[in-house]
Amino acid sequence: MLLRAFGLTACVLLAGCSSTQNTESVPIKPEVRSPSTIISSASADVWQQVNNDDVLRIDLPTGRVYVHLNPELAPGHVDNIKKLAREGFYDGLNVYRFVESFVAQGGDQSGEKQPTQGSKGIAGEMFLTTETSLEITPLNALDGYADKTGFLNGFAVAQNSDGKKTWMTHCTGTFAMARGNEIDSGGTEFYITLAPQRYLDKNTTVFGRVLEGMEHAQRLMRTPVEGQPFNLISQVRVLSDISGEDNSAFTVFDTSSEDFKELIESRKNRPSEWFVDKPNHTDVCSVSIPTKRLN
């Protein structure tokens, strides 16, 4: 009897017993799908079509850049740049500043060109203030620049602790407005970030992101060459205004969907066997929002 009792005790302590002696089953952990599998197998309703009235096409020497504007967080800047595009303000101007791994900045370097419909300086929209907390898809990860980060309607965003201040983050491909020392001095000089620049968050107005053509911004000339036009902007147009010549259409992943939430978790811990270190962490700029061209 004593040996039998000892055997049972050893069985419990050493966990060396057969499965028939276990009284509780161990729960099976659900399989983690890879990011590529999540994206490729997503149903059609997870993809949301972008409104072409909120897309800018910027024609550069290296190709076309399509920018998704964000009127929810910066309505004044979206309205102003549409006016500037529709009056042809940027036609024949330049991307006159290129800083490696920082930004490509375009507009009127002389500062002398006067718009006829848009404005040269408008009120800064560094963040949107709401009376109640604005619901986002949270990243649930520590961030050195904001209390909370996550995603809202296809854009990477950050918030304060109560969720009543929301702003877009400076990730790669961010579309934002340059300004002088005065907060309300921005209006015409846009820039595209070439790499994450989170320390600029809430210091300028971010009002869009590149949907397609980031490689063309990256391939611009770094410095002027005598006798050659420097990063000429042929034109900037609102995509819905030129449907007769350009039928481009885009969809983006629904960032409030369960598929996108799974994508966030998959980015935190890549399931591939190649990864020997899985930190269970990511940042808001490392979860790219899937985009597809329809036409």
Secondary structure as the mmCIF struct_conf table of DSSP 4:
data_model
#
loop_
_struct_conf.conf_type_id
_struct_conf.id
_struct_conf.beg_label_comp_id
_struct_conf.beg_label_asym_id
_struct_conf.beg_label_seq_id
_struct_conf.end_label_comp_id
_struct_conf.end_label_asym_id
_struct_conf.end_label_seq_id
HELX_RH_AL_P HELX_RH_AL_P1 LEU A 2 LEU A 14
TURN_TY1_P TURN_TY1_P1 ALA A 15 ALA A 15
BEND BEND1 CYS A 17 CYS A 17
HELX_RH_3T_P HELX_RH_3T_P1 SER A 19 GLN A 21
BEND BEND2 THR A 23 GLU A 24
HELX_LH_PP_P HELX_LH_PP_P1 SER A 25 SER A 34
HELX_RH_AL_P HELX_RH_AL_P2 PRO A 35 SER A 40
TURN_TY1_P TURN_TY1_P2 SER A 41 SER A 41
HELX_RH_3T_P HELX_RH_3T_P2 ALA A 44 VAL A 46
STRN STRN1 TRP A 47 GLN A 49
HELX_LH_PP_P HELX_LH_PP_P2 VAL A 50 ASN A 51
HELX_RH_3T_P HELX_RH_3T_P3 ASN A 52 ASP A 54
STRN STRN2 VAL A 55 LEU A 60
TURN_TY1_P TURN_TY1_P3 PRO A 61 THR A 62
STRN STRN3 GLY A 63 LEU A 69
TURN_TY1_P TURN_TY1_P4 PRO A 71 LEU A 73
HELX_RH_AL_P HELX_RH_AL_P3 PRO A 75 ARG A 86
TURN_TY1_P TURN_TY1_P5 GLU A 87 GLY A 92
STRN STRN4 ASN A 94 VAL A 99
TURN_TY1_P TURN_TY1_P6 GLU A 100 PHE A 102
STRN STRN5 VAL A 103 GLY A 107
TURN_TY1_P TURN_TY1_P7 GLN A 109 SER A 110
BEND BEND3 GLY A 111 GLY A 111
BEND BEND4 THR A 116 GLY A 118
BEND BEND5 LYS A 120 LYS A 120
STRN STRN6 GLY A 121 GLY A 121
BEND BEND6 MET A 126 PHE A 127
STRN STRN7 LEU A 128 THR A 129
BEND BEND7 GLU A 131 THR A 132
HELX_LH_PP_P HELX_LH_PP_P3 SER A 133 GLU A 135
STRN STRN8 THR A 137 PRO A 138
BEND BEND8 ALA A 141 ALA A 141
BEND BEND9 GLY A 144 TYR A 145
BEND BEND10 ASP A 147 ASP A 147
STRN STRN9 LYS A 148 LEU A 152
TURN_TY1_P TURN_TY1_P8 ASN A 153 GLY A 154
STRN STRN10 PHE A 155 GLN A 159
TURN_TY1_P TURN_TY1_P9 SER A 161 ASP A 162
BEND BEND11 GLY A 163 GLY A 163
STRN STRN11 LYS A 165 MET A 168
TURN_TY1_P TURN_TY1_P10 THR A 172 GLY A 173
STRN STRN12 THR A 174 MET A 177
BEND BEND12 ASN A 181 GLU A 182
TURN_TY1_P TURN_TY1_P11 ILE A 183 ASP A 184
STRN STRN13 GLY A 187 GLY A 187
BEND BEND13 THR A 188 THR A 188
STRN STRN14 PHE A 190 THR A 193
BEND BEND14 LEU A 194 ALA A 195
HELX_RH_3T_P HELX_RH_3T_P4 ARG A 198 LEU A 200
TURN_TY1_P TURN_TY1_P12 ASP A 201 ASN A 203
BEND BEND15 THR A 204 THR A 204
STRN STRN15 THR A 205 GLU A 212
HELX_RH_AL_P HELX_RH_AL_P4 MET A 214 GLN A 218
TURN_TY1_P TURN_TY1_P13 ARG A 219 ARG A 219
BEND BEND16 LEU A 220 LEU A 220
BEND BEND17 ARG A 222 THR A 223
TURN_TY1_P TURN_TY1_P14 GLU A 226 GLY A 227
BEND BEND18 GLN A 228 GLN A 228
BEND BEND19 ASN A 231 ASN A 231
STRN STRN16 LEU A 232 LEU A 232
STRN STRN17 GLN A 235 VAL A 238
HELX_RH_3T_P HELX_RH_3T_P5 LEU A 239 ILE A 242
TURN_TY1_P TURN_TY1_P15 SER A 243 GLU A 245
STRN STRN18 PHE A 250 PHE A 253
TURN_TY1_P TURN_TY1_P16 THR A 255 SER A 256
BEND BEND20 SER A 257 SER A 257
HELX_RH_AL_P HELX_RH_AL_P5 GLU A 258 LYS A 268
BEND BEND21 ASN A 269 ASN A 269
BEND BEND22 SER A 272 SER A 272
TURN_TY1_P TURN_TY1_P17 GLU A 273 TRP A 274
BEND BEND23 VAL A 276 VAL A 276
BEND BEND24 ASN A 280 ASN A 280
HELX_RH_3T_P HELX_RH_3T_P6 VAL A 284 SER A 286
BEND BEND25 VAL A 287 VAL A 287
STRN STRN19 THR A 291 ARG A 293
#
